[in-house]
Each structure stands twice: as C-alpha cells, then as structure tokens.
Amino acid sequence: MGLDVFGVGYEGLDLDGLVSKLRLRGVRTLVDVRLNPISRKRGLSKTALRTRLVSEDIGYRHLPALGNPRDNREGFADVVGPVALGARERFAALMETEAAHDALDEIITLSEFGTVALLCFEQDETRCHRELVISAVRERFASA
C-alpha cells in the first residue's frame, strides 16, 4: 500500500477551479490544514467548501491541529534566512503535539481509501506550512 497525499493551494483559483483540480487528481478526501478555515473568496470557507465537495463525492476534513498560527505565517514568505528558518522551526515544534500526531495519523488512514489533498491558501508549497505537514505525514507513514 502506498501513500497518495499531495498539497494544493487555492491562491489564484475560484471554487470551480479548485474542484476541477481535485477531480483531475482523483482526490477522495480534502484535508483543510488552515488553522481557521475562512476565506474572502466565495465558497472557500469551511461550510460552503464542505457542502460543494460532498456534492462532488469528495470528503472534507478540517484538522486545525495542523494549522499555522497567524503570527507565524509571515516567516513562510521566504524560503531562506533566519526569519524563514525560525518560522519553520516554530511550526515543526507545533507538529510534535499529541493533537498534531493524531491528525497526521488520520491523514494516513484517510489515504488508505484514496488520494488525499492537503489544502491551504498559498499556491507555492515551498512558502507554506503545508510542505512541512506533507513531510511529516510521509515520515510517519514510512516509520509505521
């Protein structure tokens, strides 16, 4: 059994564009890793997004334990340097909580039923905490 998990950012997409991207990748479950799943973009806040995904036969899970705190997000705008390193180290420490471990395990379980996409806003995964979440999922899966 393999692990089929990837990241998707909705920056530059509307709801239809996001759903199209998910359908093209054969996503079975979308896991929202935003700390607060709200958006100024129509249809991309938690309730509206879940409703649309269910109508498309795509599951939705919000796992706030894998969200990046607002005051740590700016550091992800850079990929090198002390601010970038500090933000990533802070988020990595948050990933060591029991709640985060449980959430990572849930993603692995969900992947047993099909492709899982991890959602956040940022299109460029190297500038998003989602990259660290995916790495942590892969590490836990490999060590299981």
BELQUI-V976415 format. One record per residue. N is the residue number from 1. PHI is phi as a letter, one per 30 degrees, with the letter a starting at -180 (* if undefined). PSI is psi as a letter, one per 40 degrees, with the letter a starting at -180 (* if undefined). OMEGA is omega in whole degrees, 0 to 359 (NA if undefined). Layout:
{{N	PHI	PSI	OMEGA} {N	PHI	PSI	OMEGA}}
//
This chain:
{{1	*	h	179} {2	c	i	179} {3	c	h	181} {4	c	g	182} {5	b	h	176} {6	b	i	181} {7	c	i	176} {8	b	h	175} {9	c	i	183} {10	c	e	176} {11	e	h	180} {12	i	e	180} {13	c	i	167} {14	c	a	183} {15	e	d	180} {16	d	d	179} {17	d	d	178} {18	d	d	181} {19	d	d	179} {20	d	d	179} {21	d	d	180} {22	d	d	181} {23	d	d	179} {24	d	d	179} {25	d	e	179} {26	i	f	183} {27	d	h	177} {28	c	d	181} {29	b	h	172} {30	c	h	177} {31	c	h	181} {32	d	h	180} {33	c	f	172} {34	d	h	178} {35	d	d	177} {36	b	h	187} {37	d	g	177} {38	b	i	181} {39	a	i	172} {40	d	e	179} {41	d	h	183} {42	e	h	176} {43	i	e	185} {44	c	e	170} {45	d	i	191} {46	e	d	187} {47	d	d	180} {48	d	d	180} {49	d	d	179} {50	e	d	181} {51	e	d	181} {52	d	d	182} {53	d	d	178} {54	e	d	179} {55	d	e	178} {56	c	e	182} {57	i	f	175} {58	c	h	179} {59	d	i	179} {60	b	h	174} {61	b	h	173} {62	c	h	180} {63	b	g	184} {64	d	d	178} {65	d	e	180} {66	c	e	180} {67	d	i	179} {68	c	h	180} {69	e	i	183} {70	e	d	184} {71	d	e	177} {72	c	e	187} {73	d	d	184} {74	e	d	180} {75	d	d	180} {76	d	e	178} {77	d	d	176} {78	c	i	178} {79	c	e	177} {80	b	i	177} {81	j	i	185} {82	d	d	180} {83	d	d	179} {84	d	d	180} {85	d	d	180} {86	d	d	180} {87	d	d	181} {88	d	d	177} {89	d	d	179} {90	d	d	180} {91	d	d	178} {92	e	d	178} {93	d	d	177} {94	d	d	181} {95	d	e	180} {96	d	e	179} {97	d	i	178} {98	d	d	180} {99	d	d	178} {100	d	d	178} {101	d	d	178} {102	d	d	180} {103	d	d	178} {104	d	d	178} {105	d	d	178} {106	d	d	177} {107	d	d	179} {108	d	d	178} {109	d	d	179} {110	d	d	181} {111	d	e	177} {112	d	e	182} {113	c	e	178} {114	k	a	184} {115	d	h	179} {116	c	h	174} {117	c	h	177} {118	c	h	187} {119	c	h	167} {120	b	a	183} {121	d	d	190} {122	e	h	179} {123	d	d	183} {124	d	h	185} {125	d	d	180} {126	d	e	179} {127	c	f	183} {128	b	i	177} {129	d	e	180} {130	e	d	179} {131	e	d	179} {132	d	d	178} {133	d	d	180} {134	d	d	178} {135	d	d	180} {136	d	d	177} {137	d	d	181} {138	d	d	178} {139	d	d	179} {140	d	d	180} {141	d	d	182} {142	d	d	182} {143	d	e	182} {144	d	*	NA}}
//
